[in-house]
Amino acid sequence: MPGDRPLVLATAFTQAAPPALRRKLPAPMAVERALRGVLAHAREEHPEVVVPDSDFAAHLGRHLDPGEDPLAALSSLHAGDAYLACACARKDAAALAAFDRRFREVVAEAVARMVDRDPDFVEDVRQALREKLFVGVRGSPPKVLDYSGSGPLDAWLRSAAVRTALNLREGRTREEPMDDALAEKLPDSSDDPELKALKSRCRRELKGAFQAALAQLTAQEREVLRLNLVGGRSIDGIAEHFGTHRSTAARWLAQAKQRVTDITREELVSRLDWNKSELRSVARLVQSQLDLSIQRYL
């Protein structure tokens, strides 16, 4: 390959391999030839995706199976899938677009068939899986780096999607009741007798109104709120997640919060036969607890 030093792929592959396996590797020239074949095949499948030669070789070296012959593993590798996964972990735009085009329906079909057919739930799973795969959660590296290329990427992805769906559904069933969460976390209003009285009177209605508001959000609005209030993402982080400009992400977040506030107020008006002064106080209570309540629910 033009510009490559002799054995540059074998060197990167060997240096990335587990130390205990390095002395067991075949002759460097044999490894180099095998890696060049893998790289050529991968780029033939994904000509629009670019990963530096040495980076891809190192990626393969890190996944070297101690119980398998390296040359045999490289010859049976799903080269294009491994190359695409490596590029996605590097947040290559072309790779991410190719991944979405190819596997969007794979995820939807796997979740619908084995866990839940609800379109909103499927979209929630897709968004959660995308974050795990390409961003990482709570400081962990992107999960797409775990894919070794030893099997088809679509089979690996189906398994990951189903696990994500089951975890998401289990988390929802274990969710703390909204009325309990609000009761424990509402601010101490001992210095505001009106709020203290209203808090005890409207707990059930507030729970129902807030849940109704969240249920009316789009999948994107829920994801934006979850990223910010549960995942701790900044505007820049949300923009990176969706691949959009930070001003767009900021607008989405503000609109999603405003939608929850507005719908919750409308629901309360329809549920409570109270005077305007009481409803204004409830609205202030809702606004003060908006972020915390969304965190608890999502």
PLY file of the C-alpha trace (Angstrom):
ply
format ascii 1.0
element vertex 298
property float x
property float y
property float z
element edge 297
property int vertex1
property int vertex2
end_header
0.00 0.00 0.00
1.40 3.38 -0.93
3.06 5.12 1.97
3.09 2.07 4.25
6.34 1.02 5.88
7.23 -2.68 5.53
5.32 -4.78 8.07
3.53 -1.73 9.46
0.25 -3.65 9.80
1.90 -6.63 11.46
3.69 -4.29 13.87
0.47 -2.53 14.90
-1.36 -5.85 15.17
1.36 -7.40 17.33
1.72 -4.41 19.64
-2.04 -4.38 20.29
-2.29 -8.12 20.92
-2.31 -9.38 24.52
1.34 -9.62 25.71
1.08 -13.33 26.45
0.16 -14.03 22.83
2.77 -11.95 21.07
5.49 -14.58 21.14
3.03 -17.14 19.70
2.27 -15.15 16.57
3.37 -16.44 13.15
6.18 -14.82 11.18
5.58 -11.07 10.77
5.51 -11.28 6.98
2.74 -13.89 7.09
0.72 -11.69 9.45
1.34 -8.67 7.22
0.07 -10.49 4.12
-3.04 -11.69 5.94
-3.80 -8.22 7.27
-3.37 -6.63 3.86
-5.88 -9.09 2.46
-8.36 -8.31 5.24
-7.92 -4.58 4.73
-8.39 -4.80 0.97
-11.58 -6.82 1.37
-12.93 -4.44 4.02
-12.34 -1.38 1.87
-13.94 -3.07 -1.10
-17.12 -3.49 0.98
-17.00 0.06 2.40
-15.16 2.33 -0.04
-16.77 5.40 1.53
-15.33 4.65 4.99
-11.76 5.53 5.97
-9.84 4.02 8.88
-6.03 4.39 9.03
-4.32 1.10 8.21
-2.47 0.80 11.50
-5.54 1.68 13.56
-7.57 -1.10 11.95
-4.72 -3.59 12.40
-4.45 -2.64 16.07
-8.22 -3.03 16.45
-7.94 -6.59 15.15
-4.96 -7.32 17.36
-6.89 -6.32 20.49
-9.54 -8.91 19.62
-7.09 -11.74 19.06
-8.51 -14.96 20.51
-5.82 -16.84 22.48
-7.38 -20.17 21.57
-7.42 -19.65 17.81
-4.75 -19.62 15.14
-4.27 -15.94 14.14
-3.97 -16.61 10.41
-7.05 -18.84 10.41
-8.97 -16.19 12.37
-7.99 -13.48 9.91
-8.92 -15.64 6.92
-12.44 -16.26 8.30
-12.96 -12.73 9.61
-16.05 -10.75 8.60
-13.69 -8.08 7.37
-16.21 -5.51 6.16
-18.24 -5.74 9.36
-15.13 -5.38 11.54
-13.96 -2.40 9.50
-17.36 -0.71 9.77
-17.50 -1.28 13.54
-14.00 0.12 13.99
-14.90 3.22 11.96
-18.13 3.72 13.94
-16.18 3.63 17.20
-14.06 6.44 15.75
-17.32 8.36 15.05
-16.66 8.41 11.31
-19.72 10.09 9.77
-19.81 7.91 6.66
-19.55 4.75 8.78
-22.33 5.84 11.12
-24.59 6.62 8.17
-23.83 3.26 6.57
-24.50 1.51 9.87
-27.89 3.20 10.27
-28.93 2.38 6.70
-27.98 -1.26 7.02
-29.07 -2.12 10.55
-31.99 0.16 11.40
-34.55 -2.48 10.44
-32.47 -5.30 11.95
-32.88 -3.72 15.39
-36.58 -2.99 14.90
-37.36 -6.53 13.76
-35.39 -8.16 16.58
-37.03 -6.06 19.30
-40.53 -6.38 17.83
-40.28 -10.14 17.43
-38.76 -11.00 20.79
-39.64 -8.23 23.26
-42.21 -5.58 22.33
-43.84 -4.41 19.08
-44.78 -0.93 20.30
-43.19 1.53 17.82
-42.32 4.06 20.53
-40.63 1.36 22.61
-38.70 0.12 19.58
-37.50 3.66 18.90
-36.48 4.08 22.54
-34.46 0.86 22.31
-32.83 2.01 19.08
-31.78 5.31 20.66
-30.49 3.65 23.84
-28.58 1.07 21.82
-27.09 3.74 19.59
-25.76 5.57 22.65
-24.24 2.39 24.10
-22.68 1.39 20.80
-21.21 4.67 19.65
-20.94 6.95 22.69
-20.64 4.78 25.78
-22.55 5.03 29.05
-21.26 6.41 32.36
-17.72 6.76 31.08
-17.52 3.29 29.52
-16.07 2.98 26.00
-18.41 2.51 23.02
-19.76 -1.04 23.03
-19.21 -1.40 19.29
-15.55 -1.88 20.19
-16.52 -5.26 21.67
-17.40 -6.63 18.25
-14.53 -8.86 17.09
-15.64 -9.72 13.55
-15.67 -13.46 14.22
-19.39 -13.60 13.41
-21.79 -11.49 11.34
-22.39 -8.01 12.67
-26.15 -8.26 12.20
-26.33 -11.34 14.49
-24.22 -9.60 17.13
-26.40 -6.51 16.85
-29.65 -8.48 17.21
-28.40 -9.94 20.46
-27.33 -6.51 21.73
-30.70 -5.01 20.76
-32.69 -7.68 22.58
-30.55 -7.32 25.71
-31.03 -3.55 25.61
-34.78 -3.94 25.17
-35.08 -6.38 28.07
-33.03 -4.12 30.34
-35.09 -1.11 29.34
-38.36 -2.89 29.97
-37.14 -4.29 33.30
-36.05 -0.82 34.36
-39.49 0.53 33.64
-41.23 -2.18 35.63
-38.99 -1.45 38.61
-39.55 2.26 38.31
-40.34 3.95 41.58
-43.98 5.09 41.68
-44.28 8.69 40.62
-46.34 9.73 43.61
-43.77 8.29 46.02
-40.92 9.98 44.19
-42.67 13.33 44.24
-43.65 12.96 47.88
-40.07 12.30 48.92
-38.42 14.91 46.75
-40.78 17.87 46.73
-39.16 20.81 48.49
-39.95 21.54 52.09
-42.72 24.10 51.98
-43.11 24.65 55.70
-42.54 28.35 55.10
-45.27 28.39 52.41
-48.57 27.14 53.90
-50.34 27.32 50.54
-47.83 25.06 48.78
-47.76 22.71 51.75
-51.52 22.28 51.62
-51.63 21.91 47.85
-48.86 19.33 47.90
-50.94 17.01 50.06
-54.09 17.58 47.99
-52.85 17.15 44.44
-50.25 14.40 44.65
-52.30 11.85 42.73
-53.46 14.34 40.11
-49.94 15.66 39.66
-48.66 12.16 39.06
-51.29 11.46 36.43
-50.85 14.81 34.72
-47.09 14.46 34.54
-47.23 10.92 33.19
-49.77 11.99 30.61
-47.44 14.79 29.52
-44.47 12.47 29.06
-46.62 9.97 27.17
-47.44 12.67 24.61
-43.80 13.47 23.84
-42.19 12.17 20.70
-39.42 9.59 20.93
-36.90 12.30 20.07
-38.18 14.63 22.80
-37.94 11.86 25.40
-34.43 10.98 24.24
-33.28 14.61 24.44
-34.62 14.89 27.99
-33.12 11.55 28.99
-29.70 12.46 27.64
-29.68 15.76 29.48
-31.40 15.00 32.78
-30.52 11.32 33.25
-27.31 10.99 31.28
-25.95 14.41 32.26
-25.23 15.39 28.65
-24.55 19.01 27.84
-25.99 20.76 24.80
-22.80 19.88 22.94
-23.15 16.25 23.98
-26.75 16.10 22.74
-25.71 17.72 19.48
-22.96 15.13 19.02
-25.36 12.28 19.81
-27.83 13.36 17.13
-25.23 14.67 14.71
-26.72 18.15 14.63
-25.73 21.73 15.46
-25.63 22.76 19.13
-28.21 25.52 18.55
-30.62 22.89 17.22
-29.96 20.66 20.24
-30.54 23.60 22.59
-33.83 24.38 20.89
-34.94 20.74 21.09
-34.19 20.58 24.81
-36.00 23.83 25.59
-39.01 22.80 23.53
-39.21 19.36 25.18
-39.17 20.87 28.68
-41.74 23.46 27.73
-43.99 20.77 26.26
-43.91 18.80 29.50
-44.72 21.91 31.52
-47.55 23.04 29.26
-49.22 19.64 28.97
-48.92 19.00 32.72
-50.63 22.31 33.45
-53.40 21.58 30.94
-53.95 18.15 32.46
-54.15 19.58 35.95
-56.69 22.17 34.90
-58.87 19.40 33.49
-58.45 17.19 36.58
-58.80 19.76 39.39
-61.82 21.89 40.15
-59.77 24.59 41.83
-59.67 28.33 41.68
-57.10 30.21 39.61
-54.93 31.07 42.59
-54.62 27.41 43.58
-53.83 26.35 40.02
-51.12 29.00 39.74
-49.51 27.61 42.87
-49.63 24.08 41.49
-48.05 25.33 38.28
-45.17 26.80 40.30
-44.78 23.48 42.08
-44.66 21.63 38.75
-42.06 24.02 37.37
-39.84 23.73 40.42
-39.84 19.94 40.20
-39.76 19.54 36.43
-36.16 18.33 36.01
-36.22 16.05 39.05
-39.51 14.46 38.01
-38.28 13.79 34.49
-35.14 12.17 35.93
-37.26 9.91 38.09
-39.59 8.89 35.28
-36.98 8.36 32.56
0 1
1 2
2 3
3 4
4 5
5 6
6 7
7 8
8 9
9 10
10 11
11 12
12 13
13 14
14 15
15 16
16 17
17 18
18 19
19 20
20 21
21 22
22 23
23 24
24 25
25 26
26 27
27 28
28 29
29 30
30 31
31 32
32 33
33 34
34 35
35 36
36 37
37 38
38 39
39 40
40 41
41 42
42 43
43 44
44 45
45 46
46 47
47 48
48 49
49 50
50 51
51 52
52 53
53 54
54 55
55 56
56 57
57 58
58 59
59 60
60 61
61 62
62 63
63 64
64 65
65 66
66 67
67 68
68 69
69 70
70 71
71 72
72 73
73 74
74 75
75 76
76 77
77 78
78 79
79 80
80 81
81 82
82 83
83 84
84 85
85 86
86 87
87 88
88 89
89 90
90 91
91 92
92 93
93 94
94 95
95 96
96 97
97 98
98 99
99 100
100 101
101 102
102 103
103 104
104 105
105 106
106 107
107 108
108 109
109 110
110 111
111 112
112 113
113 114
114 115
115 116
116 117
117 118
118 119
119 120
120 121
121 122
122 123
123 124
124 125
125 126
126 127
127 128
128 129
129 130
130 131
131 132
132 133
133 134
134 135
135 136
136 137
137 138
138 139
139 140
140 141
141 142
142 143
143 144
144 145
145 146
146 147
147 148
148 149
149 150
150 151
151 152
152 153
153 154
154 155
155 156
156 157
157 158
158 159
159 160
160 161
161 162
162 163
163 164
164 165
165 166
166 167
167 168
168 169
169 170
170 171
171 172
172 173
173 174
174 175
175 176
176 177
177 178
178 179
179 180
180 181
181 182
182 183
183 184
184 185
185 186
186 187
187 188
188 189
189 190
190 191
191 192
192 193
193 194
194 195
195 196
196 197
197 198
198 199
199 200
200 201
201 202
202 203
203 204
204 205
205 206
206 207
207 208
208 209
209 210
210 211
211 212
212 213
213 214
214 215
215 216
216 217
217 218
218 219
219 220
220 221
221 222
222 223
223 224
224 225
225 226
226 227
227 228
228 229
229 230
230 231
231 232
232 233
233 234
234 235
235 236
236 237
237 238
238 239
239 240
240 241
241 242
242 243
243 244
244 245
245 246
246 247
247 248
248 249
249 250
250 251
251 252
252 253
253 254
254 255
255 256
256 257
257 258
258 259
259 260
260 261
261 262
262 263
263 264
264 265
265 266
266 267
267 268
268 269
269 270
270 271
271 272
272 273
273 274
274 275
275 276
276 277
277 278
278 279
279 280
280 281
281 282
282 283
283 284
284 285
285 286
286 287
287 288
288 289
289 290
290 291
291 292
292 293
293 294
294 295
295 296
296 297
